[in-house]
Amino acid sequence: MGKDLLVLSFSARVENIRVARSCIRTFLGLKKVDEDEIFKIELALNEAIANIIEHTYKY
């Protein structure tokens, strides 16, 4: 069974969090991931990216 890989690259700007979440939601939806799991993944992604921007780039 092949594995799918999703690679995203964005500039470290808060407004790009929404874009990243949208990309992940679409990708996971195409993979038929349960809606509750998609929500949890989006929430974790949002927090992780926000922390990276805040603590790495001192936004």
mmCIF file as Biopython writes it, N, C-alpha, C and O atoms, coordinates in Angstrom:
data_model
#
loop_
_atom_site.group_PDB
_atom_site.id
_atom_site.type_symbol
_atom_site.label_atom_id
_atom_site.label_alt_id
_atom_site.label_comp_id
_atom_site.label_asym_id
_atom_site.label_entity_id
_atom_site.label_seq_id
_atom_site.pdbx_PDB_ins_code
_atom_site.Cartn_x
_atom_site.Cartn_y
_atom_site.Cartn_z
_atom_site.occupancy
_atom_site.B_iso_or_equiv
_atom_site.auth_seq_id
_atom_site.auth_asym_id
_atom_site.pdbx_PDB_model_num
ATOM 1   N N  . MET A ? 1  ? 0.848   -1.176 0.000  1.0 0.0 1  A 1 
ATOM 2   C CA . MET A ? 1  ? 0.000   0.000  0.000  1.0 0.0 1  A 1 
ATOM 3   C C  . MET A ? 1  ? 0.893   1.238  0.000  1.0 0.0 1  A 1 
ATOM 4   O O  . MET A ? 1  ? 1.789   1.353  0.837  1.0 0.0 1  A 1 
ATOM 5   N N  . GLY A ? 2  ? 0.663   2.152  -0.916 1.0 0.0 2  A 1 
ATOM 6   C CA . GLY A ? 2  ? 1.460   3.372  -1.012 1.0 0.0 2  A 1 
ATOM 7   C C  . GLY A ? 2  ? 1.077   4.381  0.051  1.0 0.0 2  A 1 
ATOM 8   O O  . GLY A ? 2  ? -0.061  4.425  0.519  1.0 0.0 2  A 1 
ATOM 9   N N  . LYS A ? 3  ? 2.036   5.172  0.410  1.0 0.0 3  A 1 
ATOM 10  C CA . LYS A ? 3  ? 1.786   6.229  1.392  1.0 0.0 3  A 1 
ATOM 11  C C  . LYS A ? 3  ? 1.754   7.562  0.674  1.0 0.0 3  A 1 
ATOM 12  O O  . LYS A ? 3  ? 2.565   7.833  -0.211 1.0 0.0 3  A 1 
ATOM 13  N N  . ASP A ? 4  ? 0.809   8.383  1.069  1.0 0.0 4  A 1 
ATOM 14  C CA . ASP A ? 4  ? 0.708   9.721  0.503  1.0 0.0 4  A 1 
ATOM 15  C C  . ASP A ? 4  ? 1.491   10.687 1.373  1.0 0.0 4  A 1 
ATOM 16  O O  . ASP A ? 4  ? 1.519   10.564 2.598  1.0 0.0 4  A 1 
ATOM 17  N N  . LEU A ? 5  ? 2.113   11.631 0.732  1.0 0.0 5  A 1 
ATOM 18  C CA . LEU A ? 5  ? 2.908   12.630 1.435  1.0 0.0 5  A 1 
ATOM 19  C C  . LEU A ? 5  ? 2.389   14.005 1.049  1.0 0.0 5  A 1 
ATOM 20  O O  . LEU A ? 5  ? 2.203   14.302 -0.131 1.0 0.0 5  A 1 
ATOM 21  N N  . LEU A ? 6  ? 2.162   14.827 2.035  1.0 0.0 6  A 1 
ATOM 22  C CA . LEU A ? 6  ? 1.744   16.204 1.807  1.0 0.0 6  A 1 
ATOM 23  C C  . LEU A ? 6  ? 2.831   17.107 2.362  1.0 0.0 6  A 1 
ATOM 24  O O  . LEU A ? 6  ? 3.155   17.043 3.548  1.0 0.0 6  A 1 
ATOM 25  N N  . VAL A ? 7  ? 3.388   17.938 1.513  1.0 0.0 7  A 1 
ATOM 26  C CA . VAL A ? 7  ? 4.437   18.864 1.924  1.0 0.0 7  A 1 
ATOM 27  C C  . VAL A ? 7  ? 3.925   20.279 1.699  1.0 0.0 7  A 1 
ATOM 28  O O  . VAL A ? 7  ? 3.514   20.633 0.594  1.0 0.0 7  A 1 
ATOM 29  N N  . LEU A ? 8  ? 3.954   21.080 2.749  1.0 0.0 8  A 1 
ATOM 30  C CA . LEU A ? 8  ? 3.497   22.465 2.670  1.0 0.0 8  A 1 
ATOM 31  C C  . LEU A ? 8  ? 4.625   23.384 3.108  1.0 0.0 8  A 1 
ATOM 32  O O  . LEU A ? 8  ? 5.407   23.047 3.997  1.0 0.0 8  A 1 
ATOM 33  N N  . SER A ? 9  ? 4.698   24.526 2.488  1.0 0.0 9  A 1 
ATOM 34  C CA . SER A ? 9  ? 5.696   25.523 2.870  1.0 0.0 9  A 1 
ATOM 35  C C  . SER A ? 9  ? 5.042   26.899 2.811  1.0 0.0 9  A 1 
ATOM 36  O O  . SER A ? 9  ? 4.492   27.299 1.784  1.0 0.0 9  A 1 
ATOM 37  N N  . PHE A ? 10 ? 5.112   27.613 3.930  1.0 0.0 10 A 1 
ATOM 38  C CA . PHE A ? 10 ? 4.503   28.932 4.027  1.0 0.0 10 A 1 
ATOM 39  C C  . PHE A ? 10 ? 5.464   29.879 4.716  1.0 0.0 10 A 1 
ATOM 40  O O  . PHE A ? 10 ? 6.339   29.449 5.468  1.0 0.0 10 A 1 
ATOM 41  N N  . SER A ? 11 ? 5.302   31.161 4.460  1.0 0.0 11 A 1 
ATOM 42  C CA . SER A ? 11 ? 6.054   32.139 5.243  1.0 0.0 11 A 1 
ATOM 43  C C  . SER A ? 11 ? 5.448   32.180 6.651  1.0 0.0 11 A 1 
ATOM 44  O O  . SER A ? 11 ? 4.270   31.876 6.834  1.0 0.0 11 A 1 
ATOM 45  N N  . ALA A ? 12 ? 6.249   32.552 7.623  1.0 0.0 12 A 1 
ATOM 46  C CA . ALA A ? 12 ? 5.830   32.546 9.029  1.0 0.0 12 A 1 
ATOM 47  C C  . ALA A ? 12 ? 4.964   33.761 9.338  1.0 0.0 12 A 1 
ATOM 48  O O  . ALA A ? 12 ? 5.399   34.711 9.989  1.0 0.0 12 A 1 
ATOM 49  N N  . ARG A ? 13 ? 3.740   33.704 8.860  1.0 0.0 13 A 1 
ATOM 50  C CA . ARG A ? 13 ? 2.783   34.784 9.082  1.0 0.0 13 A 1 
ATOM 51  C C  . ARG A ? 13 ? 1.501   34.171 9.637  1.0 0.0 13 A 1 
ATOM 52  O O  . ARG A ? 13 ? 1.050   33.123 9.175  1.0 0.0 13 A 1 
ATOM 53  N N  . VAL A ? 14 ? 0.931   34.826 10.618 1.0 0.0 14 A 1 
ATOM 54  C CA . VAL A ? 14 ? -0.261  34.311 11.285 1.0 0.0 14 A 1 
ATOM 55  C C  . VAL A ? 14 ? -1.381  34.014 10.289 1.0 0.0 14 A 1 
ATOM 56  O O  . VAL A ? 14 ? -2.092  33.021 10.439 1.0 0.0 14 A 1 
ATOM 57  N N  . GLU A ? 15 ? -1.541  34.849 9.293  1.0 0.0 15 A 1 
ATOM 58  C CA . GLU A ? 15 ? -2.637  34.637 8.342  1.0 0.0 15 A 1 
ATOM 59  C C  . GLU A ? 15 ? -2.474  33.356 7.528  1.0 0.0 15 A 1 
ATOM 60  O O  . GLU A ? 15 ? -3.442  32.883 6.931  1.0 0.0 15 A 1 
ATOM 61  N N  . ASN A ? 16 ? -1.278  32.788 7.492  1.0 0.0 16 A 1 
ATOM 62  C CA . ASN A ? 16 ? -1.073  31.539 6.757  1.0 0.0 16 A 1 
ATOM 63  C C  . ASN A ? 16 ? -1.532  30.310 7.534  1.0 0.0 16 A 1 
ATOM 64  O O  . ASN A ? 16 ? -1.606  29.219 6.968  1.0 0.0 16 A 1 
ATOM 65  N N  . ILE A ? 17 ? -1.837  30.465 8.805  1.0 0.0 17 A 1 
ATOM 66  C CA . ILE A ? 17 ? -2.365  29.342 9.582  1.0 0.0 17 A 1 
ATOM 67  C C  . ILE A ? 17 ? -3.670  28.861 8.959  1.0 0.0 17 A 1 
ATOM 68  O O  . ILE A ? 17 ? -3.897  27.657 8.841  1.0 0.0 17 A 1 
ATOM 69  N N  . ARG A ? 18 ? -4.514  29.784 8.568  1.0 0.0 18 A 1 
ATOM 70  C CA . ARG A ? 18 ? -5.792  29.429 7.948  1.0 0.0 18 A 1 
ATOM 71  C C  . ARG A ? 18 ? -5.574  28.652 6.648  1.0 0.0 18 A 1 
ATOM 72  O O  . ARG A ? 18 ? -6.293  27.693 6.366  1.0 0.0 18 A 1 
ATOM 73  N N  . VAL A ? 19 ? -4.596  29.063 5.870  1.0 0.0 19 A 1 
ATOM 74  C CA . VAL A ? 19 ? -4.287  28.381 4.609  1.0 0.0 19 A 1 
ATOM 75  C C  . VAL A ? 19 ? -3.813  26.956 4.889  1.0 0.0 19 A 1 
ATOM 76  O O  . VAL A ? 19 ? -4.242  26.015 4.221  1.0 0.0 19 A 1 
ATOM 77  N N  . ALA A ? 20 ? -2.936  26.797 5.869  1.0 0.0 20 A 1 
ATOM 78  C CA . ALA A ? 20 ? -2.426  25.470 6.227  1.0 0.0 20 A 1 
ATOM 79  C C  . ALA A ? 20 ? -3.561  24.562 6.697  1.0 0.0 20 A 1 
ATOM 80  O O  . ALA A ? 20 ? -3.632  23.398 6.302  1.0 0.0 20 A 1 
ATOM 81  N N  . ARG A ? 21 ? -4.446  25.091 7.538  1.0 0.0 21 A 1 
ATOM 82  C CA . ARG A ? 21 ? -5.587  24.296 8.011  1.0 0.0 21 A 1 
ATOM 83  C C  . ARG A ? 21 ? -6.475  23.863 6.858  1.0 0.0 21 A 1 
ATOM 84  O O  . ARG A ? 21 ? -6.943  22.725 6.827  1.0 0.0 21 A 1 
ATOM 85  N N  . SER A ? 22 ? -6.707  24.753 5.920  1.0 0.0 22 A 1 
ATOM 86  C CA . SER A ? 22 ? -7.539  24.430 4.767  1.0 0.0 22 A 1 
ATOM 87  C C  . SER A ? 22 ? -6.907  23.317 3.926  1.0 0.0 22 A 1 
ATOM 88  O O  . SER A ? 22 ? -7.596  22.401 3.476  1.0 0.0 22 A 1 
ATOM 89  N N  . CYS A ? 23 ? -5.606  23.406 3.724  1.0 0.0 23 A 1 
ATOM 90  C CA . CYS A ? 23 ? -4.895  22.373 2.958  1.0 0.0 23 A 1 
ATOM 91  C C  . CYS A ? 23 ? -4.991  21.018 3.649  1.0 0.0 23 A 1 
ATOM 92  O O  . CYS A ? 23 ? -5.253  20.001 3.007  1.0 0.0 23 A 1 
ATOM 93  N N  . ILE A ? 24 ? -4.776  21.011 4.962  1.0 0.0 24 A 1 
ATOM 94  C CA . ILE A ? 24 ? -4.847  19.762 5.725  1.0 0.0 24 A 1 
ATOM 95  C C  . ILE A ? 24 ? -6.256  19.194 5.688  1.0 0.0 24 A 1 
ATOM 96  O O  . ILE A ? 24 ? -6.440  17.992 5.497  1.0 0.0 24 A 1 
ATOM 97  N N  . ARG A ? 25 ? -7.258  20.060 5.872  1.0 0.0 25 A 1 
ATOM 98  C CA . ARG A ? 25 ? -8.656  19.606 5.853  1.0 0.0 25 A 1 
ATOM 99  C C  . ARG A ? 25 ? -8.995  18.960 4.510  1.0 0.0 25 A 1 
ATOM 100 O O  . ARG A ? 25 ? -9.618  17.899 4.471  1.0 0.0 25 A 1 
ATOM 101 N N  . THR A ? 26 ? -8.590  19.589 3.424  1.0 0.0 26 A 1 
ATOM 102 C CA . THR A ? 26 ? -8.862  19.043 2.095  1.0 0.0 26 A 1 
ATOM 103 C C  . THR A ? 26 ? -8.162  17.704 1.905  1.0 0.0 26 A 1 
ATOM 104 O O  . THR A ? 26 ? -8.772  16.738 1.447  1.0 0.0 26 A 1 
ATOM 105 N N  . PHE A ? 27 ? -6.882  17.649 2.258  1.0 0.0 27 A 1 
ATOM 106 C CA . PHE A ? 27 ? -6.099  16.421 2.117  1.0 0.0 27 A 1 
ATOM 107 C C  . PHE A ? 27 ? -6.722  15.278 2.915  1.0 0.0 27 A 1 
ATOM 108 O O  . PHE A ? 27 ? -6.917  14.182 2.388  1.0 0.0 27 A 1 
ATOM 109 N N  . LEU A ? 28 ? -7.032  15.535 4.182  1.0 0.0 28 A 1 
ATOM 110 C CA . LEU A ? 28 ? -7.603  14.490 5.029  1.0 0.0 28 A 1 
ATOM 111 C C  . LEU A ? 28 ? -9.003  14.091 4.571  1.0 0.0 28 A 1 
ATOM 112 O O  . LEU A ? 28 ? -9.385  12.925 4.677  1.0 0.0 28 A 1 
ATOM 113 N N  . GLY A ? 29 ? -9.759  15.048 4.067  1.0 0.0 29 A 1 
ATOM 114 C CA . GLY A ? 29 ? -11.076 14.736 3.527  1.0 0.0 29 A 1 
ATOM 115 C C  . GLY A ? 29 ? -10.992 13.799 2.337  1.0 0.0 29 A 1 
ATOM 116 O O  . GLY A ? 29 ? -11.800 12.880 2.205  1.0 0.0 29 A 1 
ATOM 117 N N  . LEU A ? 30 ? -10.020 14.030 1.473  1.0 0.0 30 A 1 
ATOM 118 C CA . LEU A ? 30 ? -9.804  13.150 0.322  1.0 0.0 30 A 1 
ATOM 119 C C  . LEU A ? 30 ? -9.391  11.748 0.761  1.0 0.0 30 A 1 
ATOM 120 O O  . LEU A ? 30 ? -9.641  10.770 0.056  1.0 0.0 30 A 1 
ATOM 121 N N  . LYS A ? 31 ? -8.764  11.657 1.917  1.0 0.0 31 A 1 
ATOM 122 C CA . LYS A ? 31 ? -8.329  10.366 2.465  1.0 0.0 31 A 1 
ATOM 123 C C  . LYS A ? 31 ? -9.421  9.715  3.310  1.0 0.0 31 A 1 
ATOM 124 O O  . LYS A ? 31 ? -9.197  8.675  3.929  1.0 0.0 31 A 1 
ATOM 125 N N  . LYS A ? 32 ? -10.600 10.331 3.333  1.0 0.0 32 A 1 
ATOM 126 C CA . LYS A ? 32 ? -11.766 9.810  4.057  1.0 0.0 32 A 1 
ATOM 127 C C  . LYS A ? 32 ? -11.539 9.698  5.568  1.0 0.0 32 A 1 
ATOM 128 O O  . LYS A ? 32 ? -12.037 8.776  6.213  1.0 0.0 32 A 1 
ATOM 129 N N  . VAL A ? 33 ? -10.785 10.643 6.117  1.0 0.0 33 A 1 
ATOM 130 C CA . VAL A ? 33 ? -10.561 10.683 7.564  1.0 0.0 33 A 1 
ATOM 131 C C  . VAL A ? 33 ? -11.832 11.199 8.232  1.0 0.0 33 A 1 
ATOM 132 O O  . VAL A ? 33 ? -12.486 12.110 7.723  1.0 0.0 33 A 1 
ATOM 133 N N  . ASP A ? 34 ? -12.170 10.616 9.360  1.0 0.0 34 A 1 
ATOM 134 C CA . ASP A ? 34 ? -13.352 10.984 10.125 1.0 0.0 34 A 1 
ATOM 135 C C  . ASP A ? 34 ? -13.324 12.472 10.496 1.0 0.0 34 A 1 
ATOM 136 O O  . ASP A ? 34 ? -12.270 13.015 10.825 1.0 0.0 34 A 1 
ATOM 137 N N  . GLU A ? 35 ? -14.473 13.113 10.441 1.0 0.0 35 A 1 
ATOM 138 C CA . GLU A ? 35 ? -14.584 14.549 10.706 1.0 0.0 35 A 1 
ATOM 139 C C  . GLU A ? 35 ? -14.081 14.936 12.099 1.0 0.0 35 A 1 
ATOM 140 O O  . GLU A ? 35 ? -13.454 15.982 12.262 1.0 0.0 35 A 1 
ATOM 141 N N  . ASP A ? 36 ? -14.351 14.105 13.094 1.0 0.0 36 A 1 
ATOM 142 C CA . ASP A ? 36 ? -13.849 14.394 14.447 1.0 0.0 36 A 1 
ATOM 143 C C  . ASP A ? 36 ? -12.325 14.377 14.486 1.0 0.0 36 A 1 
ATOM 144 O O  . ASP A ? 36 ? -11.711 15.207 15.156 1.0 0.0 36 A 1 
ATOM 145 N N  . GLU A ? 37 ? -11.721 13.443 13.776 1.0 0.0 37 A 1 
ATOM 146 C CA . GLU A ? 37 ? -10.260 13.366 13.721 1.0 0.0 37 A 1 
ATOM 147 C C  . GLU A ? 37 ? -9.679  14.561 12.966 1.0 0.0 37 A 1 
ATOM 148 O O  . GLU A ? 37 ? -8.642  15.101 13.351 1.0 0.0 37 A 1 
ATOM 149 N N  . ILE A ? 38 ? -10.347 14.967 11.900 1.0 0.0 38 A 1 
ATOM 150 C CA . ILE A ? 38 ? -9.891  16.141 11.151 1.0 0.0 38 A 1 
ATOM 151 C C  . ILE A ? 38 ? -9.886  17.365 12.064 1.0 0.0 38 A 1 
ATOM 152 O O  . ILE A ? 38 ? -8.935  18.147 12.057 1.0 0.0 38 A 1 
ATOM 153 N N  . PHE A ? 39 ? -10.941 17.527 12.842 1.0 0.0 39 A 1 
ATOM 154 C CA . PHE A ? 39 ? -11.019 18.662 13.766 1.0 0.0 39 A 1 
ATOM 155 C C  . PHE A ? 39 ? -9.852  18.649 14.754 1.0 0.0 39 A 1 
ATOM 156 O O  . PHE A ? 39 ? -9.221  19.679 14.990 1.0 0.0 39 A 1 
ATOM 157 N N  . LYS A ? 40 ? -9.572  17.480 15.328 1.0 0.0 40 A 1 
ATOM 158 C CA . LYS A ? 40 ? -8.478  17.361 16.300 1.0 0.0 40 A 1 
ATOM 159 C C  . LYS A ? 40 ? -7.126  17.674 15.657 1.0 0.0 40 A 1 
ATOM 160 O O  . LYS A ? 40 ? -6.287  18.347 16.257 1.0 0.0 40 A 1 
ATOM 161 N N  . ILE A ? 41 ? -6.926  17.190 14.451 1.0 0.0 41 A 1 
ATOM 162 C CA . ILE A ? 41 ? -5.668  17.440 13.740 1.0 0.0 41 A 1 
ATOM 163 C C  . ILE A ? 41 ? -5.536  18.919 13.406 1.0 0.0 41 A 1 
ATOM 164 O O  . ILE A ? 41 ? -4.462  19.500 13.565 1.0 0.0 41 A 1 
ATOM 165 N N  . GLU A ? 42 ? -6.624  19.532 12.944 1.0 0.0 42 A 1 
ATOM 166 C CA . GLU A ? 42 ? -6.601  20.973 12.653 1.0 0.0 42 A 1 
ATOM 167 C C  . GLU A ? 42 ? -6.265  21.787 13.902 1.0 0.0 42 A 1 
ATOM 168 O O  . GLU A ? 42 ? -5.483  22.736 13.839 1.0 0.0 42 A 1 
ATOM 169 N N  . LEU A ? 43 ? -6.848  21.418 15.020 1.0 0.0 43 A 1 
ATOM 170 C CA . LEU A ? 43 ? -6.598  22.119 16.274 1.0 0.0 43 A 1 
ATOM 171 C C  . LEU A ? 43 ? -5.125  22.006 16.678 1.0 0.0 43 A 1 
ATOM 172 O O  . LEU A ? 43 ? -4.503  22.995 17.067 1.0 0.0 43 A 1 
ATOM 173 N N  . ALA A ? 44 ? -4.579  20.805 16.583 1.0 0.0 44 A 1 
ATOM 174 C CA . ALA A ? 44 ? -3.168  20.595 16.921 1.0 0.0 44 A 1 
ATOM 175 C C  . ALA A ? 44 ? -2.259  21.348 15.958 1.0 0.0 44 A 1 
ATOM 176 O O  . ALA A ? 44 ? -1.268  21.947 16.374 1.0 0.0 44 A 1 
ATOM 177 N N  . LEU A ? 45 ? -2.593  21.319 14.679 1.0 0.0 45 A 1 
ATOM 178 C CA . LEU A ? 45 ? -1.812  22.033 13.672 1.0 0.0 45 A 1 
ATOM 179 C C  . LEU A ? 45 ? -1.828  23.533 13.947 1.0 0.0 45 A 1 
ATOM 180 O O  . LEU A ? 45 ? -0.790  24.193 13.888 1.0 0.0 45 A 1 
ATOM 181 N N  . ASN A ? 46 ? -2.994  24.060 14.243 1.0 0.0 46 A 1 
ATOM 182 C CA . ASN A ? 46 ? -3.131  25.482 14.539 1.0 0.0 46 A 1 
ATOM 183 C C  . ASN A ? 46 ? -2.222  25.884 15.704 1.0 0.0 46 A 1 
ATOM 184 O O  . ASN A ? 46 ? -1.498  26.876 15.623 1.0 0.0 46 A 1 
ATOM 185 N N  . GLU A ? 47 ? -2.269  25.113 16.774 1.0 0.0 47 A 1 
ATOM 186 C CA . GLU A ? 47 ? -1.458  25.409 17.959 1.0 0.0 47 A 1 
ATOM 187 C C  . GLU A ? 47 ? 0.035   25.289 17.653 1.0 0.0 47 A 1 
ATOM 188 O O  . GLU A ? 47 ? 0.827   26.132 18.074 1.0 0.0 47 A 1 
ATOM 189 N N  . ALA A ? 48 ? 0.413   24.252 16.928 1.0 0.0 48 A 1 
ATOM 190 C CA . ALA A ? 48 ? 1.830   24.045 16.604 1.0 0.0 48 A 1 
ATOM 191 C C  . ALA A ? 48 ? 2.380   25.180 15.746 1.0 0.0 48 A 1 
ATOM 192 O O  . ALA A ? 48 ? 3.460   25.702 16.020 1.0 0.0 48 A 1 
ATOM 193 N N  . ILE A ? 49 ? 1.645   25.557 14.717 1.0 0.0 49 A 1 
ATOM 194 C CA . ILE A ? 49 ? 2.118   26.627 13.834 1.0 0.0 49 A 1 
ATOM 195 C C  . ILE A ? 49 ? 2.165   27.961 14.577 1.0 0.0 49 A 1 
ATOM 196 O O  . ILE A ? 49 ? 3.123   28.720 14.435 1.0 0.0 49 A 1 
ATOM 197 N N  . ALA A ? 50 ? 1.138   28.242 15.364 1.0 0.0 50 A 1 
ATOM 198 C CA . ALA A ? 50 ? 1.125   29.491 16.134 1.0 0.0 50 A 1 
ATOM 199 C C  . ALA A ? 50 ? 2.321   29.551 17.083 1.0 0.0 50 A 1 
ATOM 200 O O  . ALA A ? 50 ? 2.944   30.603 17.231 1.0 0.0 50 A 1 
ATOM 201 N N  . ASN A ? 51 ? 2.642   28.430 17.723 1.0 0.0 51 A 1 
ATOM 202 C CA . ASN A ? 51 ? 3.798   28.392 18.623 1.0 0.0 51 A 1 
ATOM 203 C C  . ASN A ? 51 ? 5.106   28.585 17.872 1.0 0.0 51 A 1 
ATOM 204 O O  . ASN A ? 51 ? 6.001   29.282 18.350 1.0 0.0 51 A 1 
ATOM 205 N N  . ILE A ? 52 ? 5.220   27.979 16.712 1.0 0.0 52 A 1 
ATOM 206 C CA . ILE A ? 52 ? 6.432   28.150 15.903 1.0 0.0 52 A 1 
ATOM 207 C C  . ILE A ? 52 ? 6.612   29.618 15.539 1.0 0.0 52 A 1 
ATOM 208 O O  . ILE A ? 52 ? 7.702   30.173 15.676 1.0 0.0 52 A 1 
ATOM 209 N N  . ILE A ? 53 ? 5.542   30.233 15.078 1.0 0.0 53 A 1 
ATOM 210 C CA . ILE A ? 53 ? 5.621   31.643 14.681 1.0 0.0 53 A 1 
ATOM 211 C C  . ILE A ? 53 ? 5.959   32.518 15.890 1.0 0.0 53 A 1 
ATOM 212 O O  . ILE A ? 53 ? 6.829   33.385 15.810 1.0 0.0 53 A 1 
ATOM 213 N N  . GLU A ? 54 ? 5.275   32.288 16.997 1.0 0.0 54 A 1 
ATOM 214 C CA . GLU A ? 54 ? 5.478   33.133 18.182 1.0 0.0 54 A 1 
ATOM 215 C C  . GLU A ? 54 ? 6.865   32.954 18.798 1.0 0.0 54 A 1 
ATOM 216 O O  . GLU A ? 54 ? 7.533   33.938 19.117 1.0 0.0 54 A 1 
ATOM 217 N N  . HIS A ? 55 ? 7.295   31.722 18.966 1.0 0.0 55 A 1 
ATOM 218 C CA . HIS A ? 55 ? 8.520   31.465 19.720 1.0 0.0 55 A 1 
ATOM 219 C C  . HIS A ? 55 ? 9.782   31.413 18.866 1.0 0.0 55 A 1 
ATOM 220 O O  . HIS A ? 55 ? 10.880  31.645 19.372 1.0 0.0 55 A 1 
ATOM 221 N N  . THR A ? 56 ? 9.640   31.114 17.592 1.0 0.0 56 A 1 
ATOM 222 C CA . THR A ? 56 ? 10.818  31.047 16.728 1.0 0.0 56 A 1 
ATOM 223 C C  . THR A ? 56 ? 11.090  32.379 16.055 1.0 0.0 56 A 1 
ATOM 224 O O  . THR A ? 56 ? 12.234  32.828 15.974 1.0 0.0 56 A 1 
ATOM 225 N N  . TYR A ? 57 ? 10.038  32.999 15.578 1.0 0.0 57 A 1 
ATOM 226 C CA . TYR A ? 57 ? 10.202  34.227 14.810 1.0 0.0 57 A 1 
ATOM 227 C C  . TYR A ? 57 ? 9.856   35.476 15.602 1.0 0.0 57 A 1 
ATOM 228 O O  . TYR A ? 57 ? 9.930   36.586 15.075 1.0 0.0 57 A 1 
ATOM 229 N N  . LYS A ? 58 ? 9.477   35.306 16.868 1.0 0.0 58 A 1 
ATOM 230 C CA . LYS A ? 58 ? 9.171   36.433 17.762 1.0 0.0 58 A 1 
ATOM 231 C C  . LYS A ? 58 ? 8.164   37.396 17.149 1.0 0.0 58 A 1 
ATOM 232 O O  . LYS A ? 58 ? 8.336   38.614 17.198 1.0 0.0 58 A 1 
ATOM 233 N N  . TYR A ? 59 ? 7.097   36.820 16.564 1.0 0.0 59 A 1 
ATOM 234 C CA . TYR A ? 59 ? 6.058   37.609 15.907 1.0 0.0 59 A 1 
ATOM 235 C C  . TYR A ? 59 ? 5.376   38.513 16.885 1.0 0.0 59 A 1 
ATOM 236 O O  . TYR A ? 59 ? 4.469   39.257 16.509 1.0 0.0 59 A 1 
#
